[in-house]
Amino acid sequence: MRKKVLYTLIGFMGLVLLLTGCTGLLVHRGTDVKAPIPAVPGDPNAPRTIDPEIFGQPFVRGEYIPGELVVGYVDEAAFSQVLSLVDGTVADSFSIGELQAALVELPAGMSVAEAIGKVLLKVRDRSDPLRGVAFVEPNYMYELIDPEPTGHDDLLKSVEPAVYDPNADLRPYQWGLDVVGAETAWTHATGDGVVVALIDTGVDGTHPDLAGKVIQGYDPVTDTWFAAGVDSDTYGHGTHVAGIIAAKDDGQGTVGLAHNASIMPIVIFQPDYVGAFDAAQGIVAAVEGPDGIPGTGDEADVLNNSWGGGVYSQLIKAAFDYALANDVIPVCAAGNDGEAFIHFPSAYPGVIAVGATTPFDTRADFSTLGGWLSVGAPGTNILSTVPTWYIQDGTGDPLLYDYWGGTSMATPFVSALAALLRELHPGASVYQIKRMIENAAVDIEDPGFDIYSGHGRIDAGAAVTAPVPDDGAYAYIYTPTASSAALYGTWLAIPFVDVILFQDGEVRYWAQTDFWGWLGLGFPVGSWMPGWGVAAFMGIEPGTYDVIVGGDDQVLWWGRTANRVTATGTLTVGAGGFEELEIPINTELQVTIDWTGAGDVDLAIWEGDWWAAGWSTAKTGADWGIFSGDDQAADGDGTETYTLFNPTIPGGAPHWDYDTYRIAIDATNAAVDTVVTVTIVQNGITEVYGPYNVAAGSFVNLELQPDWWDAVGGPWVF
């Protein structure tokens, strides 16, 4: 087993950055009068260099396993280049359809940020770009959604001491089954012939309630399938979940909502946190089954996921898209944060996201809120199975059963209901089963759909007789540069930006673009357009959505934009339909310097890092932008402005695709020292830098100034 070490990275969540950009809540510099600061002189002939680690740092978020890099690719030659760039070795690999996923071990002394920076800089190299790689990312860590503390509610029946009697019938103490109408549902379906995979801690197949119910399982760390009926649980969480789904209906112990379903343990927690690589490998194994081929009958029908975190992983998204493409139903816990906190995998498009409810048909106070919620299900004081090695206090006898709470306990109720519906409707799509569950739900909390319980608390008795609805919709959204098509006829992708679908003011679906557009893999529908960068939305509800494209300050091609890389559009999709939408990203740039008492000072611009031959001023003219004129400041005070527009704007000056625009103050013609203020406007957002004390005869590259843009460059223009 690979050694896994906890590393905490302090960073910002993409949602915070996106909302900052969308609402314009920026902190503008220079709004207060400040004393001039000494400018650091620079050499105009100095070559541009960049530290890969600094460049890669903004693409590393959340907690991850140090020394490991996850790479998704479709071209072996490109992957070989990645290995060479980072001097890495392949620790493990598997395929997700056409996409190959590799876990790369980095050499001692190389950070994950440095490795990512090296790869992304190679992707940017126009003379020899790295094509055929879909993504590189840290091996992000995910944790179990731990059970919430629970106690016997006054309105619930006391189970003492019968809970400790292995021969007792504990069905009367399972309030969740009463609320969801289990007995009514069982007259139609019991989960017969359906396999539910638990992406969890394993399952104790020797428990009397689960004996004969647990089929072959998979260990992604060792890449092996293990025998049916064994105890594979490393913690107890998986066994409790398994009992809620499929405990036998034999008049003893507890009973599962889909008691005739089978359980497939996928042991990703052993027992602690897991890396995204192992989690994705486990998901794919469940989708394909022991023979490695989806659709042959030995694979899972439903995936239960009571785990997650706040970090978006391209690899995990690809694994769930693969499940959706093969009509395997992913059910995911919303989390126990108790607030509107973005949570994956429950926020991925197409999955069934589950919150927790109480015996009073209210949202449990710990249940995470969100517009991506599908439904709520019983999640407090849930009696279910625990491993046989859990021992009663004071007696030494096996405990066998216990009350736990959390969205981890609510999720298996929905997985079990999905199993009942899969038994009844084997040809239904994932979306159709999801909508049957949602349409039959009992409305609680606010009227209609709400962020507290989604469509409401599940009603299994109603869902099993619900009609099969129309199928869902699919969409690919591309975020290319606005300038590249006009200049060269080929869109150039802006990768790693968030694409979010809003409806009625709420976030409904969330996806992120990859490098070149390969992540969609052409399934389940749609084109294959390498070079575009795609955010894939699979199995979404038909309708009209407001689309917001928003990324970090730092984007792939070196630079930060003052407008947080935002763009908007509208997506409309019909039942069973597929839509492709392009939302080009564009920024406009205007740079102005104002100075006092020095005579001839020039604004200098380096227009792009590959094409430009050197610094441009009003004296030399510019290739792409337009200078306002050479102000030689006969009175000693002056101002100069450089303006650059996208070529799609009538009369605007073009520029080279996507570039950093380096900015300098050229005081080589100035007779005396001066004070210079720099103002940058991008898409109507203003930031002011300085004022700087600039020495006569000096050249001041603003990248060297302590208060400048960031560590890796200047304004970025698409």
C-alpha positions in Angstrom: 0.0 0.0 0.0 1.3 3.5 -0.8 2.2 5.6 2.1 -0.2 8.5 2.4 0.7 11.6 4.2 -1.6 14.4 5.1 -0.7 17.8 3.6 -2.9 20.9 4.1 -2.8 23.6 1.6 -4.3 27.0 2.5 -6.3 28.2 -0.5 -9.5 29.6 -1.7 -12.5 27.7 -3.0 -13.5 28.3 -6.6 -17.0 29.3 -5.6 -15.8 32.2 -3.5 -13.6 33.4 -6.3 -16.5 33.0 -8.8 -18.9 34.9 -6.7 -16.4 37.6 -6.1 -16.0 38.1 -9.8 -19.7 37.9 -10.6 -20.7 40.5 -8.0 -17.8 42.8 -8.5 -16.7 42.7 -4.9 -13.1 43.4 -5.7 -10.6 45.3 -3.5 -9.3 48.0 -5.8 -5.9 49.2 -5.1 -5.0 52.9 -5.0 -8.3 54.2 -3.9 -6.7 56.0 -1.0 -3.9 58.6 -1.3 -0.6 56.8 -0.6 3.0 58.0 -0.2 5.2 57.2 -3.2 7.3 54.1 -2.9 10.7 53.6 -4.4 10.6 51.9 -7.7 12.8 48.9 -8.4 14.8 49.5 -11.6 15.0 46.8 -14.2 16.8 45.8 -17.3 14.7 46.2 -20.5 16.7 43.4 -22.1 16.3 40.9 -19.3 14.6 37.7 -20.6 11.3 36.6 -19.2 11.6 33.7 -16.8 9.0 32.0 -14.7 9.2 29.7 -11.7 7.1 26.5 -12.5 6.3 26.1 -8.8 4.9 29.6 -8.5 3.0 29.1 -11.8 1.5 25.8 -10.6 0.6 26.9 -7.1 -2.8 28.4 -8.0 -3.9 25.1 -9.5 -3.4 23.2 -6.3 -6.4 23.5 -3.9 -7.4 21.6 -0.8 -5.7 18.6 0.8 -3.7 16.2 -1.3 -1.1 13.5 -1.1 2.4 15.0 -1.6 4.7 13.5 -4.1 1.9 12.2 -6.4 0.5 13.7 -9.6 -2.7 12.5 -11.4 -2.6 12.7 -15.2 -5.5 12.0 -17.6 -4.5 11.5 -21.2 -5.5 10.0 -24.5 -2.1 10.0 -26.2 0.8 7.8 -25.0 3.4 10.0 -26.6 2.1 13.1 -24.8 2.0 11.2 -21.5 5.7 10.2 -22.0 6.5 13.8 -22.3 4.8 14.5 -19.0 6.9 11.8 -17.3 10.0 13.3 -18.8 9.1 16.8 -17.7 8.6 15.8 -14.1 11.1 13.0 -14.0 8.3 10.8 -12.7 7.5 7.1 -12.5 4.1 5.4 -13.0 2.8 4.0 -9.7 -0.5 2.9 -11.0 -2.9 3.3 -14.0 -6.3 2.4 -15.3 -8.6 3.3 -18.1 -11.9 5.1 -18.2 -13.2 4.3 -21.6 -10.8 6.1 -24.0 -9.3 8.2 -21.2 -6.2 6.8 -19.5 -5.5 7.8 -15.9 -2.1 7.5 -14.4 -0.7 8.0 -10.9 2.8 9.5 -11.2 5.3 9.5 -8.3 7.4 12.6 -8.3 11.1 12.6 -7.5 12.2 13.7 -4.0 12.3 17.4 -3.7 9.8 18.2 -6.4 6.5 19.6 -5.2 3.2 18.9 -6.7 2.8 22.6 -7.6 6.2 22.6 -9.4 5.2 19.4 -11.4 1.9 20.9 -12.5 3.6 24.2 -13.4 6.1 22.3 -15.6 3.3 20.5 -17.5 1.2 23.6 -17.9 4.1 25.6 -19.2 4.7 22.9 -21.8 1.0 23.0 -22.7 1.4 26.7 -23.3 4.4 26.3 -25.6 3.1 27.4 -29.0 6.1 26.0 -30.9 5.6 22.5 -29.4 2.5 22.3 -27.3 1.7 19.3 -25.2 -1.4 17.8 -26.8 -3.2 14.7 -25.8 -3.3 15.4 -22.1 -6.7 16.1 -20.7 -5.7 17.2 -17.2 -3.0 17.1 -14.5 -3.9 17.6 -10.9 -2.9 16.7 -7.4 -4.1 13.4 -6.0 -6.7 15.1 -3.9 -7.8 13.5 -0.6 -11.4 12.8 0.3 -12.8 11.8 3.7 -15.8 9.8 4.9 -18.7 11.9 5.9 -18.5 10.9 9.5 -21.8 9.9 11.3 -23.3 12.6 13.4 -23.8 12.0 17.1 -27.2 10.5 17.7 -29.5 9.7 20.6 -33.0 8.2 21.0 -35.6 10.9 20.2 -38.5 11.1 22.6 -40.9 10.3 19.8 -38.9 7.2 18.8 -39.4 3.8 20.4 -36.8 2.7 22.8 -34.8 -0.2 21.5 -33.1 -1.2 24.8 -32.3 -4.0 25.4 -33.6 -5.8 22.3 -30.9 -4.2 20.1 -28.4 -6.5 21.7 -30.4 -9.6 21.0 -29.4 -11.2 17.7 -32.7 -13.0 17.5 -34.9 -10.0 18.1 -37.0 -8.4 15.3 -35.8 -4.9 15.2 -38.0 -3.7 12.3 -40.3 -1.8 14.8 -37.4 0.5 15.6 -36.6 1.5 12.1 -38.6 4.7 11.8 -37.1 5.6 8.5 -38.8 2.7 6.8 -42.1 3.8 8.2 -41.7 7.3 6.9 -40.8 6.4 3.4 -43.6 3.8 3.0 -41.4 0.7 2.8 -44.2 -1.9 3.1 -46.1 -0.3 0.3 -43.0 -0.3 -1.9 -42.3 -3.9 -1.1 -45.5 -5.0 -2.7 -44.0 -3.9 -6.0 -40.2 -4.4 -5.7 -37.6 -5.5 -3.2 -34.4 -5.0 -5.2 -34.2 -8.5 -6.6 -31.3 -8.9 -9.0 -29.9 -5.4 -8.5 -26.3 -4.8 -7.3 -25.5 -1.8 -5.2 -21.8 -0.9 -4.9 -20.7 0.7 -1.7 -17.8 3.1 -2.4 -16.9 3.0 1.3 -14.9 1.3 4.1 -15.9 -2.2 3.1 -18.7 -4.4 4.5 -18.7 -7.1 7.1 -20.3 -9.9 5.1 -20.3 -12.2 8.1 -22.9 -10.1 9.9 -26.1 -12.2 10.4 -28.2 -9.6 8.6 -25.8 -9.5 5.6 -24.8 -13.1 5.3 -25.3 -14.2 1.7 -25.9 -10.6 0.6 -22.3 -9.5 0.0 -20.9 -10.4 -3.4 -17.3 -10.0 -4.7 -15.6 -6.7 -3.7 -12.8 -4.7 -5.0 -9.7 -3.1 -3.4 -8.3 -0.3 -5.6 -5.1 0.0 -3.6 -4.0 -3.5 -4.5 -6.1 -3.6 -7.7 -7.7 -7.0 -6.7 -11.1 -8.5 -6.4 -11.8 -10.4 -3.1 -14.2 -13.1 -2.3 -17.9 -12.8 -1.5 -19.1 -12.9 2.1 -15.9 -11.9 3.8 -15.4 -9.1 6.3 -13.7 -6.3 4.4 -14.8 -3.4 6.7 -12.0 -1.3 8.1 -14.0 1.1 10.2 -17.7 0.1 10.4 -19.2 2.9 8.2 -19.8 0.6 5.2 -21.5 -2.1 7.2 -24.0 0.4 8.7 -24.7 1.7 5.2 -25.1 -1.8 3.8 -27.7 -2.7 6.4 -29.9 0.3 5.5 -29.9 -0.9 1.9 -30.0 -4.7 2.0 -30.3 -6.3 5.4 -32.3 -9.5 5.1 -36.0 -9.6 5.7 -36.0 -12.7 7.9 -37.8 -11.6 11.0 -34.6 -11.1 12.9 -32.4 -8.0 13.3 -33.0 -5.1 10.9 -34.3 -5.1 7.3 -33.1 -3.1 4.4 -35.3 -1.0 2.1 -34.0 -3.1 -0.9 -33.5 -6.3 1.1 -33.2 -8.6 -1.9 -30.5 -6.5 -3.5 -26.9 -7.5 -3.4 -24.0 -5.5 -2.0 -20.6 -5.0 -3.8 -18.0 -3.6 -1.4 -15.5 -1.1 -3.0 -13.0 -0.5 -0.2 -11.6 3.0 -0.8 -11.2 4.0 2.9 -8.7 1.8 4.7 -9.8 3.2 7.1 -8.9 6.8 6.7 -8.9 9.4 3.9 -8.4 8.2 0.3 -6.8 9.8 -2.8 -8.9 10.7 -5.8 -7.0 8.1 -7.8 -8.1 5.2 -5.7 -11.6 6.5 -5.4 -11.9 6.9 -9.2 -10.4 3.5 -9.8 -13.0 2.0 -7.4 -15.9 3.7 -9.2 -14.7 2.4 -12.6 -14.3 -1.1 -11.2 -17.9 -1.1 -9.9 -19.1 0.2 -13.3 -17.2 -2.6 -15.2 -17.4 -5.5 -12.7 -14.9 -8.2 -12.2 -14.6 -8.9 -16.0 -13.7 -5.3 -16.7 -16.4 -4.8 -19.3 -19.5 -2.7 -18.5 -22.9 -4.1 -19.5 -22.1 -7.8 -19.1 -24.2 -8.4 -16.0 -21.6 -8.6 -13.2 -21.3 -4.9 -12.6 -23.1 -2.6 -10.2 -26.4 -1.0 -11.0 -26.2 1.7 -8.2 -23.2 3.5 -6.6 -23.6 4.6 -3.0 -21.1 7.4 -2.1 -21.2 8.6 1.5 -18.0 10.7 1.2 -16.6 13.8 -0.4 -15.2 17.3 0.1 -14.9 20.8 -1.3 -12.4 20.1 -4.1 -13.4 19.6 -7.7 -11.4 16.7 -9.3 -11.3 16.2 -13.0 -10.5 12.5 -12.5 -13.5 11.9 -10.1 -15.8 13.8 -12.5 -14.6 11.6 -15.4 -15.3 8.4 -13.4 -18.9 9.6 -12.6 -19.5 10.6 -16.2 -18.4 7.1 -17.1 -20.9 5.6 -14.7 -23.7 7.9 -16.1 -22.7 6.9 -19.7 -23.2 3.2 -18.7 -26.5 3.8 -16.9 -25.1 3.1 -13.5 -26.9 5.3 -10.9 -24.6 7.4 -8.7 -26.1 8.5 -5.4 -24.0 10.9 -3.3 -24.3 12.3 0.2 -24.6 16.1 0.3 -22.4 16.4 3.4 -22.7 17.3 7.1 -21.5 20.9 7.0 -24.9 22.3 7.8 -24.4 25.3 5.5 -24.5 26.1 1.8 -21.1 24.7 1.1 -20.1 23.4 -2.3 -19.5 19.6 -2.0 -18.2 17.0 -4.4 -19.1 14.5 -5.8 -22.7 15.5 -4.8 -22.5 18.7 -6.9 -21.4 17.0 -10.1 -24.1 17.0 -12.8 -26.2 13.9 -13.2 -25.7 12.4 -9.7 -28.5 12.1 -7.1 -27.5 14.4 -4.2 -29.0 13.4 -0.9 -29.7 15.5 2.3 -30.8 14.2 5.7 -34.2 14.6 7.3 -35.6 14.0 10.7 -38.7 12.0 12.0 -40.5 15.4 12.0 -40.0 15.7 8.2 -37.7 18.6 8.5 -34.1 19.1 7.3 -31.6 17.8 9.8 -29.6 20.8 11.1 -26.3 19.2 10.0 -27.4 18.6 6.4 -25.6 20.7 3.8 -27.7 23.1 1.7 -27.4 23.6 -2.0 -29.3 24.0 -5.3 -27.8 20.8 -6.5 -29.7 18.7 -3.9 -32.1 16.1 -5.3 -34.0 14.9 -2.3 -33.8 14.3 1.4 -34.1 11.0 3.3 -34.1 9.8 6.9 -30.8 10.6 8.4 -31.1 10.9 12.2 -31.3 8.1 14.8 -31.0 5.4 12.1 -30.7 1.9 13.4 -28.6 -0.5 11.3 -25.9 -3.1 11.3 -22.3 -2.6 12.6 -19.4 -5.1 12.2 -19.4 -8.2 14.4 -16.2 -6.9 16.0 -18.0 -3.9 17.5 -18.4 -5.0 21.2 -21.0 -3.9 23.8 -19.7 -1.9 26.7 -19.5 -4.0 29.8 -20.6 -7.4 28.3 -18.0 -8.3 25.7 -20.8 -9.5 23.4 -21.1 -8.3 19.8 -23.0 -5.1 19.5 -24.3 -6.0 16.0 -26.6 -2.9 15.7 -26.4 0.8 16.5 -28.0 4.2 15.9 -26.0 6.5 13.7 -27.0 9.7 11.9 -25.8 11.8 9.0 -26.2 12.3 5.3 -24.2 9.0 5.1 -27.2 7.3 6.5 -29.7 9.2 4.3 -27.9 8.3 1.1 -28.4 4.5 1.3 -32.2 5.0 1.7 -32.0 6.7 -1.8 -29.7 4.1 -3.2 -32.1 1.4 -2.0 -35.0 3.2 -3.6 -33.0 3.5 -6.8 -32.4 -0.3 -6.7 -36.2 -0.9 -6.4 -36.8 1.3 -9.4 -34.0 -0.3 -11.4 -35.7 -3.7 -10.7 -39.0 -2.4 -12.0 -37.6 -0.4 -14.9 -34.3 -2.1 -16.1 -34.3 0.0 -19.3 -34.7 3.4 -17.6 -31.9 5.9 -17.8 -30.2 7.3 -14.7 -32.0 10.6 -15.2 -35.4 8.9 -15.4 -34.9 7.0 -12.2 -33.6 10.2 -10.5 -36.7 12.1 -11.7 -39.1 9.3 -10.5 -37.5 9.6 -7.1 -37.8 13.4 -7.2 -41.3 13.6 -8.6 -42.7 11.2 -5.9 -41.0 13.0 -3.0 -43.0 14.6 -0.2 -42.6 18.4 -0.2 -41.1 19.6 3.0 -39.4 22.8 4.1 -40.2 25.6 1.6 -42.9 24.9 -1.0 -41.6 23.4 -4.2 -37.9 22.8 -4.9 -35.7 24.4 -2.3 -32.0 24.3 -1.2 -32.9 22.6 2.1 -34.3 19.3 0.9 -34.3 19.5 -2.9 -37.6 18.1 -4.2 -38.5 16.8 -0.7 -38.2 13.7 1.4 -38.3 10.5 -0.5 -41.5 8.4 -0.7 -40.7 4.9 -1.8 -44.3 3.8 -1.8 -45.2 6.5 -4.3 -42.0 6.2 -6.4 -42.5 2.6 -7.3 -45.8 3.4 -9.0 -44.7 6.7 -10.6 -44.7 6.9 -14.4 -41.4 6.9 -16.2 -40.7 10.5 -17.2 -39.1 11.9 -20.3 -35.3 11.5 -20.4 -32.9 14.2 -19.3 -30.7 16.6 -21.3 -27.0 16.8 -22.1 -24.8 19.7 -22.8 -21.2 20.5 -23.7 -20.1 24.1 -22.9 -16.9 25.4 -24.4 -15.0 28.4 -23.1 -12.5 29.4 -25.9 -10.7 32.7 -26.4 -12.8 35.3 -28.1 -9.8 36.4 -30.3 -8.3 33.2 -31.6 -11.1 32.2 -33.9 -11.1 35.6 -35.5 -7.3 35.5 -36.0 -6.7 31.9 -37.0 -10.0 30.1 -37.4 -9.3 27.8 -34.5 -10.7 28.3 -31.0 -8.1 28.1 -28.2 -9.4 26.6 -24.9 -9.3 28.3 -21.6 -9.0 25.3 -19.2 -9.7 24.9 -15.6 -12.5 27.4 -15.4 -15.7 26.8 -13.6 -18.9 26.6 -15.6 -22.0 26.8 -13.5 -25.7 26.5 -14.4 -28.0 28.7 -12.4 -31.8 28.4 -12.3 -34.1 30.7 -10.2 -31.0 32.2 -8.7 -29.6 28.9 -7.4 -26.6 26.9 -8.5 -28.0 23.7 -10.0 -25.0 22.1 -11.8 -21.3 22.6 -11.7 -18.6 21.5 -14.1 -15.1 22.5 -15.0 -13.2 22.7 -18.4 -10.3 20.4 -19.2 -7.2 21.2 -21.3 -8.3 20.4 -24.8 -11.8 19.0 -24.8 -11.0 15.3 -24.4 -12.7 14.9 -21.0 -16.1 14.4 -22.6 -14.9 11.5 -24.6 -17.8 11.8 -26.9 -20.2 10.1 -24.6 -23.1 9.8 -24.2 -23.7 12.1 -27.2 -22.0 15.0 -28.9 -19.0 15.8 -30.9 -15.3 15.3 -30.1 -13.6 18.6 -30.5 -10.0 18.5 -29.2 -8.7 22.0 -28.7 -12.0 23.5 -27.5 -11.9 22.8 -23.7 -15.2 21.4 -22.6 -17.3 21.3 -19.4 -19.6 18.3 -19.8 -23.1 18.3 -18.2 -24.7 14.9 -18.4 -28.2 14.0 -17.3 -29.5 17.4 -16.4 -33.1 18.6 -16.1 -34.5 20.0 -19.3 -35.0 23.7 -19.2 -33.3 27.1 -19.5 -30.3 28.0 -17.4 -28.2 31.1 -16.8 -24.6 30.1 -17.5 -21.7 31.8 -15.7 -18.1 31.0 -16.6 -15.8 32.0 -13.8 -12.2 31.1 -12.9 -9.5 31.9 -10.5 -7.5 35.1 -10.7 -4.8 32.8 -12.1 -5.5 31.1 -15.4 -3.4 28.7 -17.4 -1.5 31.0 -19.6 0.5 32.9 -16.9 -1.8 35.7 -16.1 -4.4 37.1 -13.8 -7.3 39.2 -15.0 -9.0 41.9 -13.0 -12.4 40.6 -13.9 -12.0 37.1 -12.5 -12.3 35.6 -16.0 -16.1 35.8 -16.1 -18.5 35.4 -19.0 -22.2 34.7 -19.2 -24.6 32.9 -21.5 -27.9 31.1 -21.6 -28.4 27.4 -22.2 -31.8 25.9 -23.2 -32.1 22.1 -23.5 -35.1 19.9 -24.2 -36.0 16.4 -23.0 -33.6 13.9 -24.5 -31.7 16.7 -26.2 -28.1 17.6 -26.5 -26.8 21.1 -26.9 -23.4 22.6 -27.5 -22.8 26.2 -26.3 -19.7 28.3 -26.9 -19.1 31.1 -24.4 -16.0 32.9 -25.6 -14.0 34.7 -22.9 -12.6 38.1 -23.7 -10.9 40.9 -21.8 -10.2 44.5 -22.9 -7.1 46.2 -21.6 -6.3 49.9 -21.0 -3.1 51.0 -19.3 -2.4 54.6 -18.3 0.6 56.3 -16.6 0.5 59.7 -15.1 3.6 61.5 -13.9 4.7 64.8 -12.5 7.7 67.0 -13.0 10.0 64.9 -15.2 9.4 65.8 -18.8 9.6 62.9 -21.3 8.5 59.6 -19.6 7.1 56.7 -21.7 4.7 53.9 -21.1 6.3 50.7 -22.3 4.4 47.6 -23.3 5.6 44.1 -24.2 2.9 42.8 -26.3 2.9 39.1 -25.7 5.7 36.8 -24.6 6.4 34.8 -27.8 5.6 37.0 -30.7 6.8 40.5 -29.6 10.3 41.5 -30.5 10.7 43.9 -27.6 9.1 46.8 -25.7 6.8 49.1 -27.5 6.2 52.8 -26.7 4.4 55.6 -28.3 7.7 56.5 -30.0 8.0 53.0 -31.7 4.3 52.3 -32.2 2.6 49.0 -31.2 1.8 45.8 -33.1 -1.6 45.1 -31.5 -2.7 48.0 -29.3 -2.9 51.8 -29.8 -1.0 54.4 -27.9 -2.7 57.7 -27.2 0.4 59.6 -28.4 3.9 60.5 -27.2 3.5 63.0 -24.4 6.9 64.6 -24.0 5.5 66.8 -21.2 6.9 70.2 -22.0 5.4 71.4 -18.7 7.0 68.5 -16.8 3.7 66.6 -16.2 2.3 64.1 -18.5 0.1 61.1 -19.3 0.1 58.2 -21.8 -2.4 55.5 -22.5 -2.2 52.2 -24.3 -5.5 50.6 -25.3 -6.1 47.1 -26.6 -9.4 45.7 -27.8 -10.4 42.3 -29.0 -10.6 42.0 -32.8 -14.2 41.0 -32.6 -15.0 44.6 -31.6 -15.4 46.9 -34.6 -12.4 49.2 -35.0 -10.6 47.5 -32.2 -6.9 46.6 -32.3 -6.2 42.8 -32.4 -3.8 41.0 -30.2 -2.0 37.6 -30.2 -4.6 35.1 -29.0 -4.0 34.9 -25.2 -1.1 36.8 -23.8 0.3 38.5 -20.8 0.9 42.2 -21.4 4.1 43.2 -19.6 4.1 46.9 -18.5 7.0 49.2 -17.7 7.8 52.8 -17.1 10.6 54.1 -19.4 12.3 57.1 -17.8 15.5 56.9 -19.8 14.6 60.2 -21.4 13.6 61.9 -18.2 15.9 64.7 -16.9 14.8 64.5 -13.2 13.2 62.0 -10.8 9.4 61.7 -11.1 6.4 60.2 -9.4 4.4 57.8 -11.6 0.9 56.3 -11.1 -0.2 53.3 -13.1 -3.9 52.7 -13.8 -5.2 49.4 -15.4 -8.7 48.9 -16.6 -10.0 45.5 -17.7 -13.6 45.1 -18.7 -14.6 48.2 -16.7 -12.8 47.1 -13.6 -10.1 49.5 -12.4 -7.0 48.8 -10.4 -4.4 51.5 -9.5 -0.7 50.8 -8.7 1.9 53.1 -7.1 2.6 55.9 -7.0 6.2 55.1 -7.6 9.3 57.2 -7.2 11.1 56.7 -10.5 14.7 57.8 -10.9 15.7 59.8 -14.0 17.3 57.6 -16.6 15.9 54.3 -15.2 13.7 51.6 -16.8 11.2 50.2 -14.3 9.7 46.9 -15.1 6.5 46.8 -13.1 6.8 43.0 -12.6 9.6 43.7 -10.2 7.6 46.0 -7.9 6.5 44.7 -4.5 2.9 45.8 -4.9 2.5 44.5 -8.5 -0.1 42.2 -9.9 1.2 38.9 -8.8 4.3 36.7 -8.8 3.9 35.5 -12.4 3.1 38.4 -14.7 0.9 41.2 -15.7 -2.6 41.7 -17.2 -3.9 38.8 -19.2 -5.9 39.4 -22.4 -7.9 36.8 -24.3 
